[in-house]
């Protein structure tokens, strides 16, 4: 038996930023301890893509239009916006841009 509590695995602290600076721009803590650096960097970049492109798309389908709704109304709105977000994402992937 190891000295670790059950369920606790290895963690990796992954840093990103420009070369030649003293401190990194970002620190990422992951339990993907067997992943290589290139894989971790791809995951970081994927997160940035989702953050930028995903929010633009979410704004187009009115994700923030939930003011004055009851919880049930907000839940319906969030569900429909999620569907609209998915449909627009899939449509843009399958239809070539004109």
C-alpha positions in Angstrom: 0.0 0.0 0.0 1.3 3.4 -0.9 1.4 6.4 1.4 -1.2 8.2 -0.6 -4.8 8.5 0.4 -7.1 6.3 -1.8 -8.1 8.0 -5.0 -5.2 10.4 -5.1 -3.0 10.0 -8.2 0.0 11.9 -9.7 -0.5 15.4 -10.8 1.5 17.6 -13.3 1.9 21.3 -13.1 2.0 22.5 -16.7 3.1 26.1 -17.5 2.6 28.1 -20.7 3.9 31.4 -21.8 6.4 33.1 -24.1 10.0 31.8 -24.1 12.7 33.7 -22.2 10.5 35.3 -19.5 10.9 34.6 -15.8 7.3 33.6 -15.0 4.8 31.7 -17.1 1.5 33.3 -18.2 -0.6 30.4 -17.2 -0.4 27.4 -14.8 -2.4 24.3 -15.4 -2.7 21.5 -12.9 -3.7 18.1 -14.4 -4.0 14.5 -13.4 -3.0 13.5 -17.0 0.4 12.5 -15.6 1.3 10.1 -18.5 0.5 12.7 -21.2 3.4 14.2 -23.1 3.9 18.0 -23.3 2.6 18.3 -26.9 -0.7 16.7 -25.8 -1.1 19.0 -22.8 -0.4 22.0 -25.0 -3.0 20.9 -27.5 -5.5 20.6 -24.7 -4.7 24.1 -23.5 -5.1 25.5 -27.0 -8.4 23.6 -27.4 -9.7 25.3 -24.2 -8.8 28.7 -25.6 -10.7 27.9 -28.9 -13.8 26.9 -26.9 -13.5 30.0 -24.8 -13.3 32.4 -27.8 -15.3 30.8 -30.5 -17.8 29.2 -28.2 -18.7 32.4 -26.4 -19.2 34.2 -29.8 -21.6 31.5 -30.8 -23.3 31.5 -27.4 -23.9 35.3 -27.7 -25.4 34.7 -31.2 -28.0 32.3 -29.7 -28.8 34.8 -26.8 -27.2 32.9 -23.9 -27.4 36.0 -21.7 -31.1 36.6 -22.4 -32.4 35.1 -19.1 -33.2 38.1 -17.0 -36.4 37.9 -14.9 -37.0 34.3 -15.5 -38.1 31.8 -12.9 -35.8 28.8 -12.3 -38.0 26.7 -14.6 -38.0 29.4 -17.3 -34.2 29.8 -17.0 -33.8 26.0 -17.3 -35.9 25.9 -20.5 -34.0 28.9 -21.9 -30.6 27.2 -21.1 -31.7 24.0 -22.6 -33.0 25.6 -25.8 -29.8 27.8 -26.1 -27.7 24.7 -25.7 -29.6 23.0 -28.5 -29.2 26.1 -30.7 -25.5 26.3 -29.9 -25.0 22.7 -30.9 -27.1 23.0 -34.1 -25.1 26.1 -35.2 -21.8 24.4 -34.4 -22.7 21.3 -36.4 -24.1 23.4 -39.3 -20.9 25.4 -39.6 -18.8 22.3 -39.7 -20.9 20.5 -42.4 -21.8 23.4 -44.7 -18.9 25.0 -46.6 -18.7 28.8 -46.3 -19.9 30.6 -49.3 
